[in-house]
Amino acid sequence: MTAENTRKADHPVSEFFVERWSPRAFASDTISEAQLHAILEAARWAPSAYNAQPWRFIYALRGDAAWSSILGAIMPFNQAWAQNAAAIIVIASDTKLVPPGKSERVDNGTHAFDAGAAWGYLALQAHINGWATHAMAGFDKEAMAKAVNLPAEFALHAVVALGKQGDVASLPEQLQSREVPSPRRAVAESAVHGGFKG
């Protein structure tokens, strides 16, 4: 049995945004590289400063050669449920770019912002294609950098478990009650007209 999504938007918006959430229960379904690339294709079209496209997605499919080392760098609490996903995707970004008309790499102050935009595209396309995603910050950055052979000028941001949504009963008991779509603040609590009030 999967959790029911009872969230409602306060303003007109595509149902895909409200329906997408981050479950931890994954079914045993596998994903092909072609299916995963179709999801990553959406991330490819995210906007970025100077069109630098700093994001990188390092992935492993459940059972392949890279799976155990990437899974092993995730904190044990998250491993307990992420191990059932069909794929694990590590999101990183290049902290440098070559500005237009220049030849040398300089600091890219928006690399993390741009990678976040790409993750948003990835998450929504996965949902549209019938897959669930759950991003997590609970991983050992040093161990993950080693697991994926991260270049020196790259930064790690998150690890995403991707799979078909599974039965809540498959989760450890302490997680079952948390397996529901989370609420959101009202737009008025996040959007400020003209500036913060002093």
C-alpha positions as a printed Julia matrix, in Angstrom:
198×3 Matrix{Float64}:
  0.0    0.0     0.0
  1.33   3.46   -0.94
  0.59   6.77    0.73
 -2.22   8.91   -0.68
 -1.37  12.44   -1.77
 -3.99  14.84   -0.43
 -2.07  18.08   -1.06
 -3.89  20.96   -2.75
 -2.43  24.0    -4.49
 -3.56  27.46   -3.37
 -3.11  28.89   -6.88
 -3.54  27.38  -10.38
 -0.56  25.16  -11.17
  0.12  21.98  -13.14
 -0.9   18.91  -11.15
  2.57  17.45  -11.7
  4.07  19.86   -9.17
  1.6   18.99   -6.41
  1.61  15.25   -7.1
  5.41  14.89   -7.03
  6.83  14.04   -3.63
  9.78  12.12   -2.17
  8.9    8.63   -0.94
 11.39   6.26    0.65
  9.58   3.01   -0.16
 10.73   1.59   -3.49
  9.47  -1.46   -5.38
 11.76  -4.08   -6.93
 11.43  -2.67  -10.48
 14.64  -2.03  -12.39
 15.37   0.84  -14.78
 17.29   0.66  -18.04
 19.97   3.17  -19.0
 17.72   4.34  -21.83
 14.89   5.04  -19.36
 17.25   6.87  -17.02
 18.75   8.9   -19.87
 15.24  10.0   -20.86
 14.93  11.51  -17.36
 18.41  13.03  -17.45
 17.54  14.56  -20.83
 15.12  16.9   -19.04
 17.87  17.99  -16.63
 20.06  18.79  -19.62
 17.68  21.62  -20.58
 17.82  23.49  -17.27
 19.01  27.12  -17.42
 22.49  28.06  -16.25
 24.68  31.16  -16.08
 26.64  31.64  -19.32
 25.1   28.32  -20.4
 27.97  26.68  -18.49
 25.82  23.65  -17.57
 27.93  22.9   -14.48
 25.84  19.95  -13.3
 27.08  16.38  -13.49
 25.09  13.23  -12.73
 27.07  10.17  -11.69
 24.76   7.18  -11.54
 24.66   3.5   -10.73
 21.93   1.0   -11.5
 21.03  -1.48   -8.78
 23.37  -4.45   -9.04
 25.96  -2.97  -11.4
 29.68  -2.55  -10.65
 29.4    1.01   -9.28
 26.39   0.32   -7.05
 28.08  -0.91   -3.87
 30.71   1.85   -3.68
 28.17   4.65   -4.2
 25.62   3.06   -1.85
 28.38   2.51    0.69
 29.09   6.25    0.9
 25.49   6.96    1.92
 24.76   7.19    5.65
 23.39   3.91    7.11
 19.98   5.44    7.92
 19.49   6.29    4.24
 21.1    3.08    2.98
 18.33   1.13    4.7
 15.77   2.33    2.16
 17.9    3.65   -0.73
 19.28   0.14   -1.34
 15.89  -0.79   -2.83
 15.93   1.96   -5.47
 16.45   1.14   -9.13
 19.16   3.79   -9.52
 21.25   6.11   -7.4
 22.3    9.44   -8.87
 25.03  11.6    -7.36
 24.62  15.29   -8.19
 27.78  17.37   -8.45
 28.8   20.54  -10.22
 31.87  22.15  -11.71
 32.8   25.15   -9.54
 34.64  26.85  -12.44
 33.66  28.07  -15.89
 35.18  29.76  -18.92
 33.27  33.03  -19.49
 32.37  34.05  -23.05
 35.34  35.59  -24.83
 37.81  34.34  -22.22
 40.19  31.4   -22.26
 40.8   30.76  -18.56
 38.55  29.07  -16.02
 37.24  31.3   -13.23
 35.01  30.74  -10.21
 31.38  30.06  -11.08
 29.33  31.67   -8.33
 26.08  30.03   -9.48
 27.24  26.43   -9.97
 25.17  25.12   -7.03
 22.1   27.18   -7.99
 22.28  25.88  -11.55
 22.74  22.27  -10.43
 19.67  22.7    -8.24
 17.66  23.83  -11.25
 18.77  20.73  -13.15
 17.78  18.51  -10.2
 14.31  20.1   -10.25
 13.91  19.27  -13.94
 15.13  15.72  -13.29
 12.7   15.19  -10.4
  9.71  16.46  -12.34
 10.53  14.44  -15.47
 10.97  11.31  -13.38
  7.51  11.88  -11.9
  6.0   12.48  -15.34
  7.58   9.19  -16.51
  6.15   7.26  -13.55
  9.25   7.12  -11.34
  9.76   8.41   -7.8
 12.82  10.31   -6.59
 14.14  11.11   -3.14
 17.13  13.45   -2.78
 19.27  13.19    0.33
 22.09  15.1     1.96
 22.91  12.21    4.3
 26.1   10.88    2.77
 29.82  11.0     3.53
 31.22  13.62    1.14
 34.8   12.38    1.37
 33.8    8.76    0.77
 31.44   9.73   -2.06
 34.08  11.87   -3.75
 36.37   8.83   -3.71
 33.61   6.48   -4.88
 32.85   8.59   -7.96
 36.43   9.8    -8.55
 35.29  13.43   -8.22
 37.58  15.94   -9.95
 39.26  18.46   -7.64
 37.29  21.52   -8.78
 33.88  19.85   -8.46
 31.44  20.06   -5.55
 29.02  17.4    -4.32
 25.46  18.43   -3.55
 23.08  15.51   -3.1
 22.41  11.86   -3.79
 19.1   10.86   -5.37
 17.41   7.48   -5.06
 15.15   6.75   -8.04
 12.71   3.9    -8.49
  9.1    2.86   -8.69
  7.17   3.74   -5.55
  6.74   0.71   -3.31
  4.7   -0.5    -0.38
  5.02   1.5     2.84
  5.23  -1.81    4.75
  8.64  -2.45    3.14
 10.17   0.36    5.21
 11.62   0.05    8.71
  8.82   0.63   11.24
 10.15   4.02   12.37
  9.92   5.36    8.79
  6.44   4.1     7.91
  4.6    6.97    9.62
  6.75   9.49    7.74
  5.9    8.03    4.33
  3.44  10.74    3.36
  3.65  13.77    1.03
  4.98  16.71    3.04
  3.08  20.0     3.23
  4.29  23.33    1.91
  4.18  26.89    3.25
  1.73  29.26    1.58
  3.21  31.35   -1.24
  2.75  34.47    0.91
  5.14  33.0     3.49
  7.92  32.57    0.92
  7.35  35.42   -1.55
  8.02  38.98   -0.4
  6.85  41.97   -2.46
  9.52  44.65   -2.61
 11.8   43.41    0.16
 11.86  41.99    3.66
 10.09  44.03    6.28
 12.36  45.5     8.96
